[in-house]
């Protein structure tokens, strides 16, 4: 494994941090309201993002 493969890029590190935050929030939602609520919330959020209802500028890909 090369150093480039071993060390994540700043973008990868940022994405990993967001995944960790989403996992933490998901666990909290499951503990308080159950799996169905947590899954429904995440699905609705994904649909909202996909339909461009977030508002504001979009990040470059």
MOPAC internal coordinates of N, CA, C and O (Angstrom, degrees):
PM7 1SCF
backbone

  N    0.0000 0     0.00 0     0.00 0    0    0    0
  C    1.4620 1     0.00 0     0.00 0    1    0    0
  C    1.5213 1   108.47 1     0.00 0    2    1    0
  O    1.2310 1   120.49 1   -47.95 1    3    2    1
  N    1.3235 1   116.68 1   132.05 1    3    2    1
  C    1.4552 1   120.90 1   179.45 1    5    3    2
  C    1.5177 1   110.14 1   -85.85 1    6    5    3
  O    1.2310 1   121.03 1   -12.92 1    7    6    5
  N    1.3415 1   115.63 1   167.08 1    7    6    5
  C    1.4638 1   119.82 1   177.58 1    9    7    6
  C    1.5215 1   111.28 1   -60.76 1   10    9    7
  O    1.2310 1   120.53 1   143.80 1   11   10    9
  N    1.3377 1   116.59 1   -36.20 1   11   10    9
  C    1.4643 1   120.02 1  -179.78 1   13   11   10
  C    1.5283 1   110.80 1   -62.70 1   14   13   11
  O    1.2310 1   120.29 1   145.52 1   15   14   13
  N    1.3164 1   117.05 1   -34.48 1   15   14   13
  C    1.4598 1   120.36 1   179.08 1   17   15   14
  C    1.5238 1   111.41 1   -79.42 1   18   17   15
  O    1.2310 1   119.83 1   148.49 1   19   18   17
  N    1.3219 1   117.94 1   -31.51 1   19   18   17
  C    1.4611 1   121.71 1  -175.87 1   21   19   18
  C    1.5243 1   111.96 1   -76.66 1   22   21   19
  O    1.2310 1   120.04 1   145.33 1   23   22   21
  N    1.3295 1   117.54 1   -34.67 1   23   22   21
  C    1.4610 1   121.02 1  -177.19 1   25   23   22
  C    1.5221 1   109.59 1  -102.57 1   26   25   23
  O    1.2310 1   120.49 1   -58.42 1   27   26   25
  N    1.3430 1   116.67 1   121.58 1   27   26   25
  C    1.4673 1   118.30 1   179.77 1   29   27   26
  C    1.5263 1   111.38 1   -68.04 1   30   29   27
  O    1.2310 1   121.39 1   -29.30 1   31   30   29
  N    1.3079 1   114.95 1   150.70 1   31   30   29
  C    1.4598 1   120.07 1   175.59 1   33   31   30
  C    1.5242 1   108.31 1   -69.99 1   34   33   31
  O    1.2310 1   119.86 1   -17.34 1   35   34   33
  N    1.3352 1   117.88 1   162.66 1   35   34   33
  C    1.4690 1   119.14 1   176.08 1   37   35   34
  C    1.5308 1   112.19 1   -56.23 1   38   37   35
  O    1.2310 1   120.41 1   142.29 1   39   38   37
  N    1.3278 1   116.81 1   -37.71 1   39   38   37
  C    1.4670 1   119.79 1   178.50 1   41   39   38
  C    1.5282 1   110.99 1   -65.00 1   42   41   39
  O    1.2310 1   120.36 1   135.82 1   43   42   41
  N    1.3442 1   116.91 1   -44.18 1   43   42   41
  C    1.4641 1   120.18 1   178.68 1   45   43   42
  C    1.5231 1   111.25 1   -63.34 1   46   45   43
  O    1.2310 1   120.27 1   139.43 1   47   46   45
  N    1.3246 1   117.08 1   -40.57 1   47   46   45
  C    1.4650 1   120.90 1   178.32 1   49   47   46
  C    1.5255 1   110.62 1   -63.28 1   50   49   47
  O    1.2310 1   120.62 1   139.71 1   51   50   49
  N    1.3246 1   116.42 1   -40.29 1   51   50   49
  C    1.4608 1   120.77 1   178.00 1   53   51   50
  C    1.5273 1   110.95 1   -64.06 1   54   53   51
  O    1.2310 1   120.52 1   135.38 1   55   54   53
  N    1.3227 1   116.62 1   -44.62 1   55   54   53
  C    1.4680 1   120.52 1   178.82 1   57   55   54
  C    1.5243 1   110.86 1   -62.81 1   58   57   55
  O    1.2310 1   120.44 1   137.86 1   59   58   57
  N    1.3387 1   116.77 1   -42.14 1   59   58   57
  C    1.4653 1   120.64 1   177.54 1   61   59   58
  C    1.5236 1   111.16 1   -59.65 1   62   61   59
  O    1.2310 1   120.26 1   140.38 1   63   62   61
  N    1.3270 1   117.11 1   -39.62 1   63   62   61
  C    1.4682 1   121.04 1   179.26 1   65   63   62
  C    1.5267 1   110.53 1   -64.77 1   66   65   63
  O    1.2310 1   120.24 1   139.62 1   67   66   65
  N    1.3295 1   117.15 1   -40.38 1   67   66   65
  C    1.4642 1   119.85 1   177.45 1   69   67   66
  C    1.5286 1   110.88 1   -65.50 1   70   69   67
  O    1.2310 1   120.04 1   137.97 1   71   70   69
  N    1.3395 1   117.52 1   -42.03 1   71   70   69
  C    1.4635 1   120.04 1   177.35 1   73   71   70
  C    1.5233 1   111.02 1   -60.29 1   74   73   71
  O    1.2310 1   120.32 1   140.25 1   75   74   73
  N    1.3189 1   116.99 1   -39.75 1   75   74   73
  C    1.4700 1   120.68 1   178.66 1   77   75   74
  C    1.5266 1   110.56 1   -63.84 1   78   77   75
  O    1.2310 1   120.44 1   137.83 1   79   78   77
  N    1.3319 1   116.77 1   -42.17 1   79   78   77
  C    1.4677 1   120.34 1   178.76 1   81   79   78
  C    1.5271 1   111.27 1   -64.69 1   82   81   79
  O    1.2310 1   120.78 1   137.57 1   83   82   81
  N    1.3339 1   116.11 1   -42.43 1   83   82   81
  C    1.4646 1   120.00 1   178.63 1   85   83   82
  C    1.5257 1   110.16 1   -63.38 1   86   85   83
  O    1.2310 1   120.18 1   138.73 1   87   86   85
  N    1.3271 1   117.27 1   -41.27 1   87   86   85
  C    1.4661 1   120.60 1   178.46 1   89   87   86
  C    1.5233 1   110.98 1   -61.73 1   90   89   87
  O    1.2310 1   120.60 1   137.92 1   91   90   89
  N    1.3225 1   116.45 1   -42.08 1   91   90   89
  C    1.4659 1   120.75 1   179.65 1   93   91   90
  C    1.5340 1   111.08 1   -63.90 1   94   93   91
  O    1.2310 1   120.56 1   132.69 1   95   94   93
  N    1.3121 1   116.53 1   -47.31 1   95   94   93
  C    1.4666 1   120.38 1   178.86 1   97   95   94
  C    1.5281 1   110.35 1   -63.59 1   98   97   95
  O    1.2310 1   120.29 1   140.08 1   99   98   97
  N    1.3281 1   117.05 1   -39.92 1   99   98   97
  C    1.4645 1   120.54 1   178.96 1  101   99   98
  C    1.5218 1   110.82 1   -60.72 1  102  101   99
  O    1.2310 1   120.39 1   135.91 1  103  102  101
  N    1.3248 1   116.86 1   -44.09 1  103  102  101
  C    1.4636 1   120.47 1   178.51 1  105  103  102
  C    1.5242 1   111.22 1   -61.64 1  106  105  103
  O    1.2310 1   120.55 1   138.73 1  107  106  105
  N    1.3240 1   116.55 1   -41.27 1  107  106  105
  C    1.4693 1   120.32 1   177.91 1  109  107  106
  C    1.5287 1   110.73 1   -62.09 1  110  109  107
  O    1.2310 1   120.47 1   135.34 1  111  110  109
  N    1.3380 1   116.70 1   -44.66 1  111  110  109
  C    1.4667 1   119.97 1   179.87 1  113  111  110
  C    1.5231 1   110.73 1   -62.88 1  114  113  111
  O    1.2310 1   120.05 1   138.98 1  115  114  113
  N    1.3379 1   117.51 1   -41.02 1  115  114  113
  C    1.4635 1   121.34 1   179.17 1  117  115  114
  C    1.5233 1   110.34 1   -62.80 1  118  117  115
  O    1.2310 1   120.34 1   135.43 1  119  118  117
  N    1.3249 1   116.95 1   -44.57 1  119  118  117
  C    1.4641 1   120.68 1  -178.80 1  121  119  118
  C    1.5246 1   111.78 1   -62.73 1  122  121  119
  O    1.2310 1   120.27 1   141.09 1  123  122  121
  N    1.3218 1   117.09 1   -38.91 1  123  122  121
  C    1.4634 1   120.65 1  -175.08 1  125  123  122
  C    1.5319 1   112.52 1   -87.44 1  126  125  123
  O    1.2310 1   120.36 1   139.36 1  127  126  125
  N    1.3459 1   116.92 1   -40.64 1  127  126  125
  C    1.4684 1   119.72 1  -171.31 1  129  127  126
  C    1.5256 1   114.67 1  -124.01 1  130  129  127
  O    1.2310 1   119.13 1   174.86 1  131  130  129
  N    1.3114 1   119.27 1    -5.14 1  131  130  129
  C    1.4594 1   122.49 1   178.41 1  133  131  130
  C    1.5243 1   113.84 1    95.01 1  134  133  131
  O    1.2310 1   122.00 1   -12.85 1  135  134  133
  N    1.3419 1   113.79 1   167.15 1  135  134  133
  C    1.4682 1   120.88 1  -176.37 1  137  135  134
  C    1.5244 1   113.20 1   -64.18 1  138  137  135
  O    1.2310 1   120.31 1   139.51 1  139  138  137
  N    1.3225 1   117.01 1   -40.49 1  139  138  137
  C    1.4702 1   119.23 1  -178.09 1  141  139  138
  C    1.5216 1   111.45 1   -59.76 1  142  141  139
  O    1.2310 1   120.49 1   137.18 1  143  142  141
  N    1.3211 1   116.66 1   -42.82 1  143  142  141
  C    1.4617 1   120.23 1   178.40 1  145  143  142
  C    1.5261 1   110.53 1   -63.82 1  146  145  143
  O    1.2310 1   120.50 1   133.51 1  147  146  145
  N    1.3319 1   116.64 1   -46.49 1  147  146  145
  C    1.4688 1   120.28 1  -178.30 1  149  147  146
  C    1.5264 1   110.90 1   -61.16 1  150  149  147
  O    1.2310 1   120.42 1   133.12 1  151  150  149
  N    1.3311 1   116.81 1   -46.88 1  151  150  149
  C    1.4640 1   119.86 1   179.80 1  153  151  150
  C    1.5195 1   111.37 1   -64.60 1  154  153  151
  O    1.2310 1   120.47 1   136.85 1  155  154  153
  N    1.3192 1   116.70 1   -43.15 1  155  154  153
  C    1.4595 1   120.12 1   179.14 1  157  155  154
  C    1.5152 1   112.21 1   -61.12 1  158  157  155
  O    1.2310 1   120.84 1   138.65 1  159  158  157
  N    1.3137 1   116.00 1   -41.35 1  159  158  157
  C    1.4592 1   120.56 1   178.92 1  161  159  158
  C    1.5231 1   111.22 1   -62.20 1  162  161  159
  O    1.2310 1   120.51 1   135.07 1  163  162  161
  N    1.3292 1   116.62 1   -44.93 1  163  162  161
  C    1.4664 1   120.13 1  -179.02 1  165  163  162
  C    1.5284 1   111.60 1   -68.16 1  166  165  163
  O    1.2310 1   120.30 1   142.47 1  167  166  165
  N    1.3263 1   117.04 1   -37.53 1  167  166  165
  C    1.4715 1   120.26 1   176.89 1  169  167  166
  C    1.5238 1   110.35 1   -65.17 1  170  169  167
  O    1.2310 1   120.41 1   134.82 1  171  170  169
  N    1.3251 1   116.82 1   -45.18 1  171  170  169
  C    1.4681 1   119.59 1   178.28 1  173  171  170
  C    1.5249 1   111.27 1   -62.19 1  174  173  171
  O    1.2310 1   120.42 1   140.55 1  175  174  173
  N    1.3242 1   116.80 1   -39.45 1  175  174  173
  C    1.4647 1   119.93 1   177.83 1  177  175  174
  C    1.5277 1   110.52 1   -62.65 1  178  177  175
  O    1.2310 1   120.37 1   137.13 1  179  178  177
  N    1.3295 1   116.90 1   -42.87 1  179  178  177
  C    1.4650 1   120.46 1   178.77 1  181  179  178
  C    1.5277 1   111.05 1   -62.97 1  182  181  179
  O    1.2310 1   120.49 1   138.28 1  183  182  181
  N    1.3290 1   116.67 1   -41.72 1  183  182  181
  C    1.4709 1   120.15 1   178.70 1  185  183  182
  C    1.5225 1   110.82 1   -65.29 1  186  185  183
  O    1.2310 1   120.53 1   141.35 1  187  186  185
  N    1.3195 1   116.59 1   -38.65 1  187  186  185
  C    1.4592 1   122.20 1   179.43 1  189  187  186
  C    1.5280 1   110.09 1   -63.59 1  190  189  187
  O    1.2310 1   120.78 1   135.19 1  191  190  189
  N    1.3243 1   116.12 1   -44.81 1  191  190  189
  C    1.4663 1   120.82 1   178.23 1  193  191  190
  C    1.5312 1   109.93 1   -63.86 1  194  193  191
  O    1.2310 1   120.27 1   134.40 1  195  194  193
  N    1.3296 1   117.10 1   -45.60 1  195  194  193
  C    1.4656 1   121.45 1  -177.87 1  197  195  194
  C    1.5207 1   112.44 1   -62.95 1  198  197  195
  O    1.2310 1   120.38 1   150.65 1  199  198  197
  N    1.3225 1   116.87 1   -29.35 1  199  198  197
  C    1.4643 1   119.72 1  -178.79 1  201  199  198
  C    1.5258 1   112.38 1   -91.16 1  202  201  199
  O    1.2310 1   120.25 1  -169.96 1  203  202  201
  N    1.3302 1   117.13 1    10.04 1  203  202  201
  C    1.4734 1   123.10 1   177.74 1  205  203  202
  C    1.5191 1   113.20 1    59.71 1  206  205  203
  O    1.2310 1   120.17 1  -144.98 1  207  206  205
  N    1.3229 1   117.28 1    35.02 1  207  206  205
  C    1.4566 1   120.83 1   178.74 1  209  207  206
  C    1.5301 1   112.54 1   -94.02 1  210  209  207
  O    1.2310 1   120.21 1  -173.34 1  211  210  209
  N    1.3193 1   117.21 1     6.66 1  211  210  209
  C    1.4617 1   120.66 1  -177.40 1  213  211  210
  C    1.5222 1   111.60 1   -71.23 1  214  213  211
  O    1.2310 1   119.86 1   148.11 1  215  214  213
  N    1.3200 1   117.86 1   -31.89 1  215  214  213
  C    1.4600 1   121.05 1  -176.97 1  217  215  214
  C    1.5178 1   110.68 1    77.04 1  218  217  215
  O    1.2310 1   120.68 1   -18.08 1  219  218  217
  N    1.2937 1   116.30 1   161.92 1  219  218  217
  C    1.4570 1   121.42 1   179.65 1  221  219  218
  C    1.5151 1   111.67 1    77.50 1  222  221  219
  O    1.2310 1   121.03 1    -4.90 1  223  222  221
  N    1.3301 1   115.64 1   175.10 1  223  222  221
  C    1.4639 1   120.17 1  -178.19 1  225  223  222
  C    1.5245 1   111.01 1   -71.78 1  226  225  223
  O    1.2310 1   120.96 1   -30.89 1  227  226  225
  N    1.3262 1   115.77 1   149.11 1  227  226  225
  C    1.4572 1   120.49 1   176.62 1  229  227  226
  C    1.5139 1   109.58 1   -93.72 1  230  229  227
  O    1.2310 1   121.00 1   -30.29 1  231  230  229
  N    1.3179 1   115.69 1   149.71 1  231  230  229
  C    1.4620 1   121.18 1   179.43 1  233  231  230
  C    1.5230 1   109.49 1   -76.39 1  234  233  231
  O    1.2310 1   120.16 1   -32.48 1  235  234  233
  N    1.3331 1   117.31 1   147.52 1  235  234  233
  C    1.4679 1   119.56 1   176.45 1  237  235  234
  C    1.5219 1   109.92 1   -69.14 1  238  237  235
  O    1.2310 1   120.49 1   -29.26 1  239  238  237
  N    1.3167 1   116.66 1   150.74 1  239  238  237
  C    1.4683 1   121.11 1  -179.71 1  241  239  238
  C    1.4892 1   109.83 1   -97.44 1  242  241  239
  O    1.2310 1   120.10 1   180.00 1  243  242  241

